[in-house]
Amino acid sequence: MAAPAAAGAGRKRKRKRERRRRERLLPPLRGSPPPSAAGDADDPPSAMLLASYSACALLLAACLVLELAACRSGTPAAAPHHANPAFRRFQRGYYRVYLPALAADWLQGPYLYKLYQHYRFLEGQIAILYVCGFASSVLFGLVSSSLVDRLGRKKSCVLFSLTYSICCLVKLSRDYLVLAVGRVLGGLSTALLFSAFEAWYVHEHVERYDFPTEWIAVTFSRAAFWNNVIAVGAGGTADFFAEWLGLGPVAPFMVSIPLLVLSGVFAIKNWDENYGKKRAFSKTCGDGLKCLLSDRRVLLLGTIQALFESVVYIFIFLWTPVLDPHGAPLGVVFSGFMAASMLGSSLYRLAVSKRYHLQPVHLLSLAVLLVFFSLFMLTFSTNPGQENPAESFLAFLLIELSCGLYFPAMGFLRRKVIPEKDHLGVMNWFRLPLNLLACLGLLVLHDSDRRTGTRSMFGACAAVALLALLAVGRLFALSRRDAELRLPATPGQADAAAPEP
């Protein structure tokens, strides 16, 4: 009898060791500190809670001050587009479809990683799911414009609502392959969101209604403003449904579905169909490659975009596992990120105004420098056993602030140096290395140790940002001799720079 009893006790000890091993591998639940931080009285969850709400409130207040200042010195209400009721009615019809689609997209940002973690997937498995999304985004992004032109812009917007709704519904499944299919559908939906809606609007604005082309920028500028507001609100809304109502991390995805249905219904009911010109995909990419290789400025911009934005994509993956174990409210943190990005956009508009007249290439340089500094901070704040979540949160806010500076500056420079006929092909080539770098980074994370991999990845991203900084320095040197890369001088500056007779 002693032998079977000993064997039974041995099996129990073995099962206990196996259970402990699994618990160490499983990601921590919300609010529970990681093993390295267990018992750390200096980092109570309430500290991150207070820091998140305070940062969000301060950033929103700063944005409000800058926007009010811009309104006082901005375009007067008597501008022609304000006095045209047909144009304002057309704008409202566009916003009724586009803004709910944006809201549905932003609602899914704060809790995507948390949802996979809630389903007990390991960080490496979650990284593969993100890679599926990035890979599908680059593949569908290459053909989305041609698909939209052939299928029809209105039908493409309705297809977006359908595929994104399915993408949200599959989040209810705990099956890994089903979730991977959902990520692929998410990549298709993202490609449609950033191609079909804008293409439909531009065609209707110019071809059907014959409004002045200068008014297109008015619509997109206002859409960008509301996009920022919606992004900030989406974080708080997601937190309300997931945490305050206790519905869990899948709730924001379910809340997105009615908004997607609303967008699709408004498109079917109120929009007319339009089509684009049929273009050979091979010729589009071939002409884009020629433009990319023949102009050093375009090549530098492509290099900067690939390096900078791949780092941002990896940040999107990493911020949740860095902050969530320390009790950070993910929705409020996401709202803080979006407020920081909005503040960066407001600072960009202020910096390039007639009062300060800084050049976009200056602000692009500042954005890349800020990202490099933030990533350098993160290599210290995520050191295993010495984590500093407050410092990490500050670094993440600086990254988002730099994104607010970067995107309008990069957009200005791209419009200046890339011919309109080659824009689509060049952008396809820009996206390819960008997504490849992001996928490579996530695959490296998949194979690395969980505790040291995050810090090592931030170190690698800092090295990539340093390469981007070198490329920006070269572009900055070119801009000093190239007037096309600069904003036009104001009359006072032009007079001061003119030689005396």
Rosetta blueprint (number, residue, H / E / L):
1 M L
2 A H
3 A H
4 P H
5 A H
6 A H
7 A H
8 G H
9 A H
10 G H
11 R H
12 K H
13 R H
14 K H
15 R H
16 K H
17 R H
18 E H
19 R H
20 R H
21 R H
22 R H
23 E H
24 R H
25 L H
26 L L
27 P L
28 P L
29 L L
30 R L
31 G L
32 S L
33 P L
34 P L
35 P H
36 S H
37 A H
38 A L
39 G L
40 D L
41 A L
42 D L
43 D L
44 P L
45 P H
46 S H
47 A H
48 M H
49 L H
50 L H
51 A H
52 S H
53 Y H
54 S H
55 A H
56 C H
57 A H
58 L H
59 L H
60 L H
61 A H
62 A H
63 C H
64 L H
65 V H
66 L H
67 E H
68 L H
69 A H
70 A H
71 C H
72 R H
73 S L
74 G L
75 T L
76 P L
77 A L
78 A L
79 A L
80 P L
81 H L
82 H L
83 A L
84 N L
85 P H
86 A H
87 F H
88 R H
89 R H
90 F H
91 Q H
92 R H
93 G H
94 Y H
95 Y H
96 R H
97 V H
98 Y H
99 L H
100 P H
101 A H
102 L H
103 A H
104 A H
105 D H
106 W H
107 L H
108 Q L
109 G L
110 P L
111 Y L
112 L H
113 Y H
114 K H
115 L H
116 Y H
117 Q H
118 H H
119 Y L
120 R L
121 F L
122 L L
123 E H
124 G H
125 Q H
126 I H
127 A H
128 I H
129 L H
130 Y H
131 V H
132 C H
133 G H
134 F H
135 A H
136 S H
137 S H
138 V H
139 L H
140 F H
141 G H
142 L H
143 V H
144 S H
145 S H
146 S H
147 L H
148 V H
149 D H
150 R H
151 L H
152 G L
153 R H
154 K H
155 K H
156 S H
157 C H
158 V H
159 L H
160 F H
161 S H
162 L H
163 T H
164 Y H
165 S H
166 I H
167 C H
168 C H
169 L H
170 V H
171 K H
172 L H
173 S L
174 R L
175 D L
176 Y H
177 L H
178 V H
179 L H
180 A H
181 V H
182 G H
183 R H
184 V H
185 L H
186 G H
187 G H
188 L H
189 S H
190 T H
191 A H
192 L H
193 L H
194 F L
195 S L
196 A H
197 F H
198 E H
199 A H
200 W H
201 Y H
202 V H
203 H H
204 E H
205 H H
206 V H
207 E H
208 R H
209 Y L
210 D L
211 F L
212 P L
213 T L
214 E H
215 W H
216 I H
217 A H
218 V H
219 T H
220 F H
221 S H
222 R H
223 A H
224 A H
225 F H
226 W H
227 N H
228 N H
229 V H
230 I H
231 A H
232 V H
233 G H
234 A H
235 G H
236 G H
237 T H
238 A H
239 D H
240 F H
241 F H
242 A H
243 E H
244 W H
245 L L
246 G L
247 L L
248 G L
249 P L
250 V L
251 A H
252 P H
253 F H
254 M H
255 V H
256 S H
257 I H
258 P H
259 L H
260 L H
261 V H
262 L H
263 S H
264 G H
265 V H
266 F H
267 A H
268 I H
269 K H
270 N H
271 W L
272 D L
273 E L
274 N L
275 Y L
276 G L
277 K L
278 K L
279 R L
280 A L
281 F H
282 S H
283 K H
284 T H
285 C H
286 G H
287 D H
288 G H
289 L H
290 K H
291 C H
292 L H
293 L H
294 S H
295 D L
296 R H
297 R H
298 V H
299 L H
300 L H
301 L H
302 G H
303 T H
304 I H
305 Q H
306 A H
307 L H
308 F H
309 E H
310 S H
311 V H
312 V H
313 Y H
314 I H
315 F H
316 I H
317 F H
318 L H
319 W H
320 T H
321 P H
322 V H
323 L H
324 D H
325 P H
326 H H
327 G L
328 A L
329 P L
330 L H
331 G H
332 V H
333 V H
334 F H
335 S H
336 G H
337 F H
338 M H
339 A H
340 A H
341 S H
342 M H
343 L H
344 G H
345 S H
346 S H
347 L H
348 Y H
349 R H
350 L H
351 A H
352 V L
353 S L
354 K L
355 R L
356 Y L
357 H L
358 L L
359 Q L
360 P H
361 V H
362 H H
363 L H
364 L H
365 S H
366 L H
367 A H
368 V H
369 L H
370 L H
371 V H
372 F H
373 F H
374 S H
375 L H
376 F H
377 M H
378 L H
379 T H
380 F H
381 S H
382 T L
383 N L
384 P L
385 G L
386 Q L
387 E L
388 N L
389 P H
390 A H
391 E H
392 S H
393 F H
394 L H
395 A H
396 F H
397 L H
398 L H
399 I H
400 E H
401 L H
402 S H
403 C H
404 G H
405 L H
406 Y H
407 F H
408 P H
409 A H
410 M H
411 G H
412 F H
413 L H
414 R H
415 R H
416 K H
417 V H
418 I L
419 P L
420 E H
421 K H
422 D H
423 H H
424 L H
425 G H
426 V H
427 M H
428 N H
429 W H
430 F H
431 R H
432 L H
433 P H
434 L H
435 N H
436 L H
437 L H
438 A H
439 C H
440 L H
441 G H
442 L H
443 L H
444 V H
445 L H
446 H H
447 D H
448 S L
449 D L
450 R H
451 R H
452 T H
453 G H
454 T H
455 R H
456 S H
457 M H
458 F H
459 G H
460 A H
461 C H
462 A H
463 A H
464 V H
465 A H
466 L H
467 L H
468 A H
469 L H
470 L H
471 A H
472 V H
473 G H
474 R H
475 L H
476 F H
477 A H
478 L H
479 S H
480 R L
481 R L
482 D L
483 A H
484 E H
485 L H
486 R L
487 L L
488 P L
489 A L
490 T L
491 P H
492 G H
493 Q H
494 A H
495 D H
496 A H
497 A H
498 A L
499 P L
500 E L
501 P L
